[in-house]
Amino acid sequence: MKTDKNSRTHSTTSGTLSHPDEQAVSDSNHVKVTLKKNARISYEKWLAKYRPITNHLDTDAAFDGCMFETFGVEIEFVRAQPASKVWTLVDCDGKTRICEGYHFVNRLGYFITEVAAPQDRYFSIKAD
């Protein structure tokens, strides 16, 4: 069976998903694919809604004391947190963004929030 690349719901002959972040619910006839939605939220609203915790390991941490570094005891602390509460500060083509989850490429630092990120959303928050 051919797939329609423009379709949000489609089947593949192998039964595998065409995008690594897609979630599938299958039955005997097809695979339903649901893509995560982009969430647009300002940095100020992100602060108020998800409430990043203060970095207790560095009293001079960036972002008003909330950013955790990418090395040493700080990264050990970040890795010990639930993945849903980890956010990554990244540099994307010269623009600074905060994305949900633990990212390695282009990372500048991490945030740990009191409130977990929703599983059905992608975030890209301007942090400039």
N, C-alpha and C positions, 0 to 999 in steps of 0.2 A: 504494500500500500504506500503510495506517495504521500509526502507531508506537504502541507501548505505552510510555507515559512511566514506568511502574514497572518495566520490564524492564531488566536490565543489558546484555542483548544484543538489539539490534533493528535493523531496516533502515529506511531512509527512502526516499521516492520520488526524492528528488534525489540520493541517494548521499552527502550531506554528513553530518557528525557534528552531533549536537545539543548537544554540550558542547565548548568549545574545547580542553580538556586531554585529550580522549579520544584513544586511539591505535586505529587501525583496521588490520585485516588483511582484505582483500577477496578474494572469489572471484567466480565468475560469478553466484552466486545471492544473496549477501547481504554485509553489512558487519558484522563482529564488533567490538563496542565493549568496551574494557577500561578501567575507571576506575582512577585512582591510589588507593592505600589510605592512610588517615590513619595516621601513625606516632606513637605516644605514647612519649615519652622525657623523662626529667627533664633539667634544665639540667646537673646534675652528670654524668650519663651522656653527654650531648651533648659536654661539655667533654672527657671521657676518650676518647670514640669518634672524634670528628671533629677534635679538636685545633686550635682557632683559633690563628692566628699572632699574634705581638706586633706592634702598630703601631709600626714603626720610624720613622715620620714625626712622631709626637707622643709624647714621653716621659711625658705626663700624660693619656693616653687613658683613657676610661672602661672598665669591665668588666675590671679588672686589666690594663689596657694593651692590650687586644685589639680595641677598637672603632675603626672608621675613620669619619671624619666624612662629611657629604654634600656637601662643597664643596671647591674648591681642589685641591691636589696629592693629597689623600687620595682624593677621588672619582675622579681620573684613575688612580690606582693600582688602585682597586677595579675599574674598568671594564676594565683591562688583564688581569685575572685570568680564568681559565676559569670560565664561568658555573656549572658544577657545584660550584665551591668557594666561591661567594659566598652569604652568608646575610644577611638583612635583619632588623634590629631595628625592629619596628613598634609603634605604639600603636593598639590595637583597643578602642574603647569604654572607654578608661581602663585597659586591661590591656596590659602590655608583653609582647610575644611575639617569638620568633625564628623566622623562616620561611626555608625554603631558597629560593635564587634571589635575583635582583636585583629589588627592588620599589621603586616610586617613591612611591605614595600612602601617607601616614601613616608614612613612614620616619623613624627617629630616628638610624640609623647602620648600619654594615655590619660584617660579620666575614668573614675569609678563613680557610678551614680547610685543613689539610694533606690531609685525606681528603675526597673528593668525596661529595656527597649522592647517594643512589640515585635513579635516574630514575623508579622506580615508586612513590614515596612522597611524601605531603604532610606537612610538619612544622609544628607550632604549639607551640613550647616556651615554657612560662612563664618569664619572665625577671624577675619581680618580686622 
